[in-house]
Amino acid sequence: MRRPSLLLVALLAGTVLLPGCVVNEGEKVDLSGQDVLLTLLHTSDTHSRLFPYELEVGEVDRQLGLVQDNGPFGGAARLAYLVKRERGRSGRSLWIDTGDPFQGAPIFNFFEGEAEFRVLSEIGVDVMVIGNHEFDRGGPNLAKQLDAWARFPALAANYRFEPSAYGENDLARLTRPYVTFNVQGLRVAVIGVGDTGSMFSIFETGNRLGITPLNVIDTVQQWVDFLRPQVDLIVVASHEGPSADEYIIRHTEGIDVVLGGHLHIVLDPPKTIPDCQDEGLQHPAAGSRRPACTPRPVILCHSGAFMKYLGRLDLVLRKNAADSRNGFEVASHEYTLYPVDSTVPEDPAVAYLLEPYALEMEQQIDLDRLIGYAPTTVRRFGSTGGDSPLGNLVADSMWLRRGIETDFSLSNTTGIRTDINPGPVTTEALFNVFPFDNTITTMFLSGLEVQDLFDYVARRTASRGCASQAQIAGARVVLNCRGCERTEGLPCAESVIIGDGTEARAIDPLGSYELATSNYLAQGGSGYVVLRRNTTQQDSGIPMREALIDRIRGGPPCADPRACENDGQCGDGETCHLPGRWRWNDTTTACDGTGAASGAGHCVLTACLTDVADMYMRRVLDDGDDPEQLACGFRDLAGAECAEVACVGAEVGALEDGRIRAYLP
C-alpha cells in the first residue's frame, strides 16, 4: 500500500491555514430526491491565441467540426461569446481552464501574460490550473501577473512553493490546491494538478522556480479523502496529459470527473475509466481506517488547444443512496464540442479590451511583414517519425547562420509549435511557429558526449511513440526506440554521423565537435543534463526566430522570375506580372488583367499573386466593401512581391531527407 511522504503529511497538516477557498459558501438548497444537472465548460492550452489566426485544417479537426472556409480560427472575443451563450443555456455551470494560457503568439512575447489573465478574468473563468508554460518567463512573472490581473483561483495541488534566498515565494500565496463551489446548492470541489512530465528541472534540489513536486497519486487521494465528506462532486483539473490522467484515475478512488490538458488532444466522446485499480485501495492494510473500495466509472475529458474549441460536458447527477461517501454520482453525461471560428460573433467587451494590445504591437513590430510564400504546408512532424521538413529548416537555419557555422545543430521538436500553413508567410506566422525567445548557444562536446546526447534523444523519442524529439543539421542518426531498455550498455542511438556530404564521419569518442543549440536546451531544459553540465557554452545572443527568418529570406522565389510579356511565356501555375496590368472592370464586375502595362514583366506563381493580394485586402476590408474589387487593387503590389519573395519549400531546405530515422525493433 502507498505511504504518503513526510513532506506530503506535513503539507496536509497545515491545511487549516491555507488550503483552498469556498465560493458562494452561504447558498443552501435542498437537492435530496432529485436529479441535478451540471454543465462543465472546458478550455485548455489556449497558448495566447487571443486574436484569430490562420490554420490549415487537418483530417482530425475536420472530423471534429472545423471547416476550412470558416477560418480564421480562435480569438478570445469569439470564445467569450460562446462561453456566455452556453452559460445562458445552462442552469448550473462552471468554466474550468486546465492550463497553458501563456506562450504561443506574439502578444505573450510583448506583454508576458497580462493580456491572457485579463481576458480570462473578463470572460469570467471560474478556476484555472497552472500549466508548464506559465513559468516561461519565470515564477516571479507568473506571480506578478496573477497578483495584478487574475480574478479567479489558480490551482496546483502537487506543487509546494518554497521560499528563496530573496524571501517568501509569492506563488505560495497566490495558488492553492483546490477550490470548492456552491453551485445553486450543489457542492463541487475542483482539485488542480500541475504538469511534472515536461518540467524536468523541478525535480532538482533548489530549482530556480522554488517548486518541490509532490507525489501526484498520494496528493490527489489525500485531497479527495479530505474533501469527499464536504462536497457532492469532485473534479480533478489536470495539466499532466491523457496517459497520466488515466493513471491518476486508476490509482485513486472518489474522483467523479477529470478535465485534462497539456498534449493538445480532443477526446470526443470522453473516455470512461474505472477507478480503484490499486491493490492498496482494494485491500487496505490491517488496521487501516480506509474501507475497501469498489471500482466506479470516472469521466476523462480533453477539449483541444489553441482556442479552436470550447468543450461542454453536461452531467446528470443522482444521489448515491448506497454509498454515503460519494455524495452524487454521474448518472449520465453528454459532450459537445463548439468550434471557435468566423461563424461565431465577437463579444464587444473582450474585443475592446484587446484593442490597445493590438495597437501597441503594431507600433513596436511589423507583424504583417511578408517573409516568404509557402506553396504547400511545411510540417513540423515527419511522415515516418524521423526528421521533418520544418524541423530540418529550423536546424539548418541555426547550423548555417553566419557567425555560428558549427559542426552540427540540434533543436527540440516540441519547441516548434505549429506548421507553416500554405500561403503568405509573415513575421506573425513565424512567431506562432517559434513563440519562444530562445537564442543560439554553441558549445564543444567530446565524441562520448555526442553519443550521450543522442542516446538521450532516443530515450525521449521512445517515450513519445517513437516520433523523433529532436531536429538536427550537419549530422545523421538512427534512433532505436527499444535499444536502451533491451540491452544494458548498448547505445540507443545507432550510426551517429557528424558532417555533411564527403566530410561525413562516424563520431570519434575522443574527438571534439561544436554544437549549436537553443539556450533553453543548453541550460538543461527538457532534461538535457548532458548539455547543462558543459562548461564551454557561449550564448551568441542571436534569436533562433531571426535565424529562421534570415534563412527563409535568403531563398529564391517559387517561380523563376524570367522576363515575359504574356502568360503564355510562363510555366504551368504561373502568371506574367506586368506593372499596371490589373484593373477593376465595373461592367463585368471582375478583375481585368488586360490593363495598360508598363515596363518588363516577370513570371510569378499564380497562387502567390492571388494569396498575397487577398492578404493585403483583408487588412483594410471594412463592412460594405467588395472584397474582390479590393483584392484586384492589390494585385500589382502582390505581383511585384511574388517576383522576389522567397519560396518556403525544398528551395530553402524544408524537406525530409532521412537525416533522422527512428524505428521500433
C-alpha positions, 0 to 999 in steps of 0.5 A: 500500500502507498505511504504518503511522504513526510513532506506530503503529511506535513503539507496536509497538516497545515491545511487549516491555514491555507488550503483552498477557498469556498465560493458562494459558501452561504447558498443552501438548497435542498437537492435530496430526491432529485436529479441535478444537472451540471454543465462543465465548460472546458478550455485548455492550452489556449497558448495566447491565441487571443486574436484569430489566426490562420490554420490549415485544417487537418483530417482530425479537426475536420472530423471534429467540426472545423471547416476550412472556409470558416477560418480564421480560427480562435480569438478570445472575443469569439470564445467569450461569446460562446462561453456566455451563450452556453452559460445562458443555456445552462442552469448550473455551470462552471468554466474550468481552464486546465492550463497553458494560457501563456506562450504561443503568439506574439502578444505573450512575447510583448506583454508576458501574460497580462493580456491572457489573465485579463481576458480570462478574468473578463470572460469570467473563468471560474478556476484555472490550473497552472500549466508548464508554460506559465513559468516561461518567463519565470515564477516571479512573472507568473506571480506578478501577473496573477497578483495584478490581473487574475480574478479567479483561483489558480490551482496546483495541488502537487506543487509546494512553493518554497521560499528563496534566498530573496524571501517568501515565494509569492506563488505560495500565496497566490495558488492553492490546491483546490477550490470548492463551489456552491453551485445553486446548492450543489457542492463541487470541489475542483482539485488542480494538478500541475504538469511534472512530465515536461518540467524536468528541472523541478525535480532538482534540489533548489530549482530556480522556480522554488517548486518541490513536486509532490507525489501526484497519486498520494496528493490527489487521494489525500485531497479527495479523502479530505474533501469527499465528506464536504462536497457532492462532486469532485473534479480533478483539473489536470495539466499532466496529459491523457496517459497520466490522467488515466493513471491518476484515475486508476490509482485513486478512488472518489474522483467523479470527473477529470478535465485534462490538458497539456498534449493538445488532444480532443477526446470526443466522446470522453473516455470512461475509466474505472477507478480503484485499480490499486491493490492498496485501495482494494485491500487496505492494510490491517488496521487501516481506517480506509474501507475497501473500495469498489471500482466506479466509472470516472469521466476523462475529458480533453477539449483541444488547444489553441482556442479552436474549441470550447468543450461542454460536458453536461452531467446528470447527477443522482444521489448515491443512496448506497454509498454515503461517501460519494455524495452524487454520482454521474448518472449520465453525461453528454459532450459537445464540442463548439468550434471557435471560428468566423461563424461565431460573433465577437463579444464587444467587451473582450474585443475592446479590451484587446484593442490597445494590445493590438495597437501597441504591437503594431507600433513596436513590430511589423507583424504583417511583414511578408517573409516568404510564400509557402506553396504547400504546408511545411510540417513540423512532424515527419511522415515516418517519425524521423526528421521533418521538413520544418524541423530540418529548416529550423536546424539548418537555419541555426547550423548555417547562420553566419557567425555560428557555422558549427559542426552540427545543430540540434533543436527540440521538436516540441519547441516548434509549435505549429506548421507553416500553413500554405500561403503568405508567410509573415513575421506573425506566422513565424512567431506562432511557429517559434513563440519562444525567445530562445537564442543560439548557444554553441558549445564543444562536446567530446565524441562520448558526449555526442553519443550521450546526447543522442542516446538521450534523444532516443530515450525521449523519442521512445517515450513519445511513440517513437516520433523523433524529439529532436531536429538536427543539421550537419549530422545523421542518426538512427534512433532505436526506440527499444535499444536502451531498455533491451540491452544494458550498455548498448547505445540507443542511438545507432550510426551517429554521423557528424558532417555533411556530404564527403566530410561525413564521419562516424563520431570519434569518442575522443574527438571534439565537435561544436554544437549549436543549440537553443539556450533553453536546451543548453541550460538543461531544459527538457532534461538535457543534463548532458548539455547543462553540465558543459562548461564551454557554452557561449550564448551568441545572443542571436534569436533562433526566430531571426535565424529562421527568418534570415534563412527563409529570406535568403531563398529564391522565389517559387517561380523563376522570375524570367522576363515575359510579356504574356502568360503564355511565356510562363510555366504551368501555375504561373502568371506574367506580372506586368506593372499596371496590368490589373484593373477593376472592370465595373461592367463585368464586375471582375478583375481585368488583367488586360490593363495598360502595362508598363515596363518588363514583366516577370513570371510569378506563381499564380497562387502567390499573386492571388494569396498575397493580394487577398492578404493585403485586402483583408487588412483594410476590408471594412463592412460594405466593401467588395472584397474582390474589387479590393483584392484586384487593387492589390494585385500589382503590389502582390505581383511585384512581391511574388517576383522576389519573395522567397519560396518556403519549400525544398528551395530553402531546405524544408524537406525530409531527407532521412537525416533522422530515422527512428524505428521500433525493433 
